[in-house]
Amino acid sequence: MILCFITATIFWFLNALNKKYTSEISYPVSFVFDTTQNISIVSPLPKDISVELNGTGWKLLSLSLGYDLTPVPIEVENPVGTKVIATASLGPIFRNFFSDYQFINARPDSLYLDIQNRVSKEVKLYVEKDSLNLAPGFKVFSDIVIEPNIVTYTGPENFIKKLPDSMAVFNEKKELDKTVDEPLSLKKFQTNLMEITPLNVHLKIDVDKLIRLSQKVDVEKMNFPPELTLLDSSTTVSFTIQKHQMKELSPSDFKVTANYYNMSRDSLVYPRLMLYPSIAQDIQLDSLRLRVINRSRFKKKIPVYH
């Protein structure tokens, strides 16, 4: 009895599949265009459409199961200029593709495309000195070097057009207390649509601590008569220097002169700094004026012993 019931059910099912039905099925599509064109697909292309077909149950069932389906090819002659395709205009393509069925309709009504020309633009890289978080007492001592300092962006035309001509990099928040001399990745400035070439550059920021030093320097007399001299034969030079450059200093790096011809009526001369090392900054002399004296008046009397 049960076997008869199963057999009858199978025959009924097979007979039903031989009848014609109308069904709406999701079916894959593919867009065909000239791949040699230099273009970028900005938004994902539609992958499938909903087609309404009339056919036998067997054929509709095979489509519904979705096994090994060949997508409907939709040719696009001008991919950059085509922004929307009316589905109704694709009727001949669908009728030809689904020739074993009666094609009735397709949805959605419109298929939207966003395909743009792929272009390139050069962008200059820089680091904003004012944005650097320097540790107390530290300073940037030379031009910041980025090598190379120009990169090329490549991507969809509308995106590339909006790029600035220059771009700030290295927006670190940590305190800088030493020189930065390292590779810099630009990966965070790249998107899935826009590529950067090269993706890595080299950055050097000369950072060092400023220290204040003093150096005692003998004053070189110029055009002084033999009987005249200076009350103070030396002066102190104060200056600022990078900490790591201290070992490069020598007393002979500084030269201070006093010219008798420039003496004032009150017997004062103004010392002049004639030589100093290029690494020294903010240089000051502690003596702005030096007293000129007569040697004979200040000679020490030598006691005579009997």
C-alpha positions as CSV (number, residue, x, y, z in Angstrom):
1,M,0.0,0.0,0.0
2,I,2.8,2.5,1.0
3,L,4.7,1.5,-2.2
4,C,1.7,2.3,-4.3
5,F,1.4,5.7,-2.7
6,I,5.0,6.6,-3.2
7,T,4.8,5.4,-6.9
8,A,1.7,7.5,-7.5
9,T,3.3,10.6,-5.9
10,I,6.4,10.2,-8.1
11,F,4.3,9.9,-11.2
12,W,2.2,13.0,-10.2
13,F,5.4,15.0,-9.6
14,L,7.0,14.0,-12.9
15,N,3.8,14.8,-14.7
16,A,3.6,18.2,-13.0
17,L,7.2,19.1,-14.1
18,N,6.2,18.5,-17.7
19,K,3.6,21.3,-17.5
20,K,4.4,24.9,-18.2
21,Y,4.7,27.5,-15.5
22,T,5.7,31.1,-15.1
23,S,8.4,31.8,-12.5
24,E,10.7,34.7,-11.4
25,I,14.3,33.6,-11.1
26,S,17.4,35.5,-10.0
27,Y,20.0,35.0,-12.8
28,P,23.6,36.2,-13.1
29,V,24.7,38.8,-15.6
30,S,28.2,39.9,-16.8
31,F,29.2,43.2,-18.4
32,V,31.4,43.0,-21.5
33,F,33.5,45.9,-22.5
34,D,37.0,46.7,-23.9
35,T,39.4,45.6,-21.2
36,T,42.3,47.3,-22.9
37,Q,40.8,50.7,-21.9
38,N,42.5,52.4,-18.9
39,I,39.4,52.5,-16.7
40,S,38.4,52.0,-13.1
41,I,35.3,50.4,-11.8
42,V,34.2,52.7,-9.0
43,S,31.1,50.9,-7.8
44,P,30.6,47.1,-7.9
45,L,28.7,46.1,-11.1
46,P,25.3,44.4,-10.8
47,K,25.8,40.7,-10.4
48,D,22.4,39.4,-11.2
49,I,18.9,40.4,-12.3
50,S,15.4,39.0,-11.7
51,V,13.9,37.5,-14.9
52,E,10.4,36.3,-15.3
53,L,10.2,33.2,-17.6
54,N,7.6,30.8,-18.8
55,G,8.7,27.2,-19.4
56,T,8.3,23.6,-18.4
57,G,8.8,22.8,-14.7
58,W,11.9,20.7,-15.5
59,K,13.7,23.7,-17.1
60,L,12.6,26.2,-14.5
61,L,13.7,23.9,-11.8
62,S,17.2,23.5,-13.3
63,L,17.5,27.3,-13.4
64,S,16.2,27.7,-9.8
65,L,18.7,25.3,-8.5
66,G,21.4,27.7,-9.8
67,Y,24.0,25.1,-10.7
68,D,26.7,26.1,-13.2
69,L,24.8,29.0,-14.7
70,T,26.3,30.9,-17.6
71,P,25.8,34.7,-17.0
72,V,23.9,36.8,-19.5
73,P,26.5,38.8,-21.3
74,I,25.6,42.5,-21.6
75,E,27.9,44.5,-24.0
76,V,28.8,48.1,-23.0
77,E,30.4,50.0,-25.9
78,N,31.1,53.1,-23.9
79,P,31.7,52.1,-20.3
80,V,32.8,55.5,-19.1
81,G,29.9,57.3,-20.7
82,T,27.3,54.8,-19.7
83,K,25.8,55.5,-16.3
84,V,22.5,53.7,-16.5
85,I,21.1,50.9,-18.7
86,A,17.3,50.5,-19.0
87,T,16.5,46.9,-18.5
88,A,13.7,47.1,-21.1
89,S,16.4,47.9,-23.7
90,L,17.9,44.5,-23.0
91,G,14.8,42.5,-24.1
92,P,16.4,41.2,-27.3
93,I,19.4,40.0,-25.4
94,F,17.3,38.1,-22.8
95,R,15.0,36.6,-25.5
96,N,18.0,35.3,-27.4
97,F,19.7,34.0,-24.3
98,F,16.6,32.3,-22.8
99,S,15.5,30.9,-26.2
100,D,14.3,27.7,-24.6
101,Y,11.9,29.8,-22.5
102,Q,9.3,32.5,-23.1
103,F,10.9,35.7,-21.7
104,I,8.3,37.9,-20.1
105,N,10.1,40.6,-18.0
106,A,13.2,41.6,-16.1
107,R,13.8,43.6,-13.0
108,P,15.1,46.1,-11.7
109,D,14.0,48.6,-14.3
110,S,17.5,50.2,-14.4
111,L,21.1,48.9,-14.0
112,Y,23.5,51.6,-12.7
113,L,27.2,51.7,-13.6
114,D,30.0,53.9,-12.3
115,I,33.1,53.4,-14.5
116,Q,35.6,56.2,-14.8
117,N,38.8,56.9,-16.8
118,R,41.9,55.9,-14.8
119,V,44.2,58.9,-14.5
120,S,47.3,59.9,-12.6
121,K,48.5,63.0,-10.7
122,E,51.7,63.9,-8.9
123,V,51.4,65.1,-5.3
124,K,54.2,66.8,-3.3
125,L,54.8,65.5,0.2
126,Y,55.7,67.7,3.2
127,V,55.9,67.8,7.0
128,E,54.4,70.7,8.9
129,K,57.1,71.8,11.4
130,D,54.6,73.5,13.6
131,S,52.7,70.2,14.0
132,L,55.6,68.3,15.4
133,N,55.5,67.4,19.1
134,L,59.0,68.2,20.1
135,A,60.2,67.3,23.6
136,P,61.0,70.3,25.9
137,G,64.3,72.0,24.8
138,F,64.4,70.2,21.5
139,K,64.3,71.8,18.1
140,V,64.4,71.0,14.3
141,F,67.8,72.1,13.1
142,S,67.6,71.7,9.3
143,D,65.2,71.3,6.4
144,I,63.0,68.2,6.7
145,V,64.0,65.8,4.0
146,I,61.5,63.4,2.3
147,E,63.0,61.2,-0.4
148,P,61.3,61.1,-2.9
149,N,59.1,64.1,-2.0
150,I,56.8,63.6,-4.9
151,V,54.5,60.6,-5.3
152,T,52.0,59.6,-8.0
153,Y,48.3,58.9,-7.3
154,T,46.5,56.7,-9.9
155,G,42.7,56.1,-9.8
156,P,39.3,57.1,-11.0
157,E,39.3,60.6,-12.7
158,N,36.7,62.2,-10.4
159,F,38.7,61.1,-7.3
160,I,42.1,62.1,-8.6
161,K,40.8,65.6,-9.6
162,K,39.9,66.3,-6.0
163,L,43.4,65.6,-4.7
164,P,45.5,68.6,-3.5
165,D,48.8,69.5,-5.1
166,S,50.6,68.8,-1.8
167,M,49.9,66.6,1.2
168,A,51.2,66.6,4.8
169,V,52.6,63.4,6.1
170,F,54.0,62.2,9.4
171,N,51.3,63.3,11.8
172,E,52.9,61.6,14.9
173,K,51.6,62.6,18.3
174,K,54.5,61.2,20.3
175,E,57.3,63.5,21.6
176,L,60.3,63.7,19.4
177,D,63.6,63.7,21.4
178,K,65.9,62.4,18.7
179,T,66.5,62.6,15.0
180,V,64.0,60.8,12.8
181,D,65.8,58.9,10.0
182,E,63.6,56.0,8.8
183,P,61.3,54.7,6.1
184,L,57.8,56.1,6.1
185,S,54.8,54.1,4.8
186,L,52.1,56.0,2.9
187,K,49.7,53.0,3.0
188,K,47.2,54.9,5.2
189,F,46.9,57.6,2.5
190,Q,46.0,54.9,-0.1
191,T,42.5,53.6,-0.8
192,N,41.1,50.6,-2.6
193,L,40.4,52.8,-5.6
194,M,43.6,55.0,-5.5
195,E,47.1,53.7,-5.6
196,I,50.3,55.6,-4.5
197,T,53.6,55.1,-6.2
198,P,56.0,54.7,-4.5
199,L,54.2,53.4,-1.4
200,N,57.3,54.0,0.9
201,V,59.5,57.0,1.2
202,H,62.4,58.0,3.5
203,L,62.0,60.7,6.1
204,K,64.7,62.6,7.9
205,I,64.0,65.2,10.6
206,D,67.2,66.5,12.4
207,V,66.1,66.9,16.0
208,D,68.4,67.7,18.9
209,K,68.5,69.4,22.2
210,L,69.7,73.0,22.5
211,I,72.2,73.8,25.3
212,R,73.7,77.2,26.3
213,L,77.5,77.3,26.7
214,S,80.1,80.0,27.5
215,Q,83.6,80.2,26.2
216,K,86.4,82.6,27.5
217,V,88.2,84.2,24.6
218,D,91.3,86.4,24.6
219,V,90.7,89.8,22.9
220,E,93.1,90.5,20.1
221,K,94.3,94.2,20.2
222,M,94.6,96.0,16.9
223,N,96.5,99.3,16.3
224,F,97.2,99.8,20.0
225,P,100.2,102.0,20.9
226,P,102.8,100.1,22.9
227,E,102.0,102.1,26.1
228,L,98.3,101.3,26.0
229,T,96.5,98.0,26.7
230,L,93.1,96.7,27.8
231,L,92.1,96.5,31.4
232,D,90.5,93.1,30.7
233,S,92.4,91.1,28.1
234,S,89.6,88.5,27.7
235,T,85.8,88.4,27.4
236,T,83.2,85.6,27.6
237,V,81.2,84.5,24.6
238,S,77.9,82.8,25.2
239,F,76.1,80.8,22.6
240,T,73.5,78.1,21.9
241,I,74.5,74.8,20.2
242,Q,73.1,71.4,19.6
243,K,74.1,68.9,22.3
244,H,75.8,66.4,20.0
245,Q,78.0,69.2,18.5
246,M,79.8,70.0,21.7
247,K,82.8,67.9,20.8
248,E,83.3,69.8,17.6
249,L,84.1,73.1,19.4
250,S,87.6,74.5,19.9
251,P,88.7,77.8,21.6
252,S,90.3,78.8,18.4
253,D,86.8,78.8,16.7
254,F,86.1,82.2,18.2
255,K,88.0,85.4,17.6
256,V,87.3,88.8,19.3
257,T,89.1,92.0,18.4
258,A,89.3,95.5,19.8
259,N,90.5,98.3,17.5
260,Y,92.3,101.3,19.1
261,Y,91.1,103.5,16.2
262,N,87.5,103.0,17.4
263,M,88.2,104.1,21.0
264,S,85.8,106.7,22.4
265,R,86.7,109.8,24.3
266,D,86.1,108.1,27.6
267,S,88.8,105.5,26.7
268,L,86.4,102.7,25.8
269,V,86.5,100.3,22.8
270,Y,83.8,98.0,21.5
271,P,84.8,94.4,21.1
272,R,83.9,92.8,17.8
273,L,83.2,89.1,17.1
274,M,85.2,88.4,14.0
275,L,85.1,84.6,13.9
276,Y,82.7,82.0,15.2
277,P,81.7,78.5,14.3
278,S,78.7,78.0,12.0
279,I,77.1,75.6,14.4
280,A,76.8,78.3,17.1
281,Q,73.6,80.3,17.4
282,D,72.3,83.3,19.4
283,I,75.9,84.5,20.2
284,Q,76.5,87.2,22.8
285,L,79.5,88.9,24.3
286,D,79.3,89.6,28.0
287,S,81.4,92.7,27.6
288,L,80.0,95.3,25.3
289,R,82.8,97.8,26.1
290,L,86.4,97.4,27.2
291,R,88.5,99.9,29.1
292,V,91.8,101.1,27.6
293,I,94.5,101.9,30.1
294,N,98.1,103.1,30.2
295,R,100.6,100.3,31.0
296,S,102.9,102.5,33.1
297,R,100.2,103.5,35.5
298,F,99.5,100.0,36.5
299,K,102.9,98.6,36.7
300,K,103.5,96.9,40.0
301,K,106.3,98.3,42.1
302,I,108.9,95.7,42.9
303,P,110.1,95.9,46.5
304,V,113.9,96.3,47.1
305,Y,115.5,94.3,49.9
306,H,118.8,95.2,51.5
